[in-house]
Each structure stands twice: as structure tokens, then as C-alpha cells.
Amino acid sequence: MLAKISILNISNVGYYYIILTHKNIMQAGYKNLQKDLTICLKKIK
């Protein structure tokens, strides 16, 4: 999980870590994870 966050170059790791922990990350595909992170980035910006 933390490795994926590092690969995606997420600056605010704490915020995304909470989001990832809230979801069923082990059952989610990598593409879906990346899509969710992109949506979160857009919401923050």
C-alpha cells in the first residue's frame, strides 16, 4: 500500500493513506486505485 503511494508520487501521504485505509484496498485493482487517487487529487486542487 505505501509502496503504491510512493510510486504515484503523492505529496500529502497522510491524507491519501486515510482514504486508502477506508477502502477495501486489498480487493481493489491497481487501475481502480489509481483512478480513485486521481479523483481525490482533482477534488483537493
C-alpha positions, -999 to 999 in steps of 0.1 A, spaced: 0 0 0 27 25 10 48 14 -20 19 23 -44 16 57 -28 53 64 -32 52 52 -69 23 76 -76 43 105 -61 15 116 -37 27 146 -18 1 145 10 7 109 21 -13 112 53 -45 122 36 -43 95 10 -33 69 35 -66 75 53 -86 73 21 -68 41 11 -73 26 45 -110 34 44 -115 15 12 -111 -23 7 -77 -18 -8 -68 -55 -9 -98 -62 -32 -93 -32 -54 -74 -34 -87 -44 -11 -93 -62 8 -121 -92 15 -98 -68 26 -71 -50 50 -94 -84 63 -106 -95 70 -71 -63 88 -63 -67 109 -94 -102 119 -84 -90 128 -49 -62 149 -64 -88 168 -85 -110 174 -55 -81 188 -35 -69 211 -63 
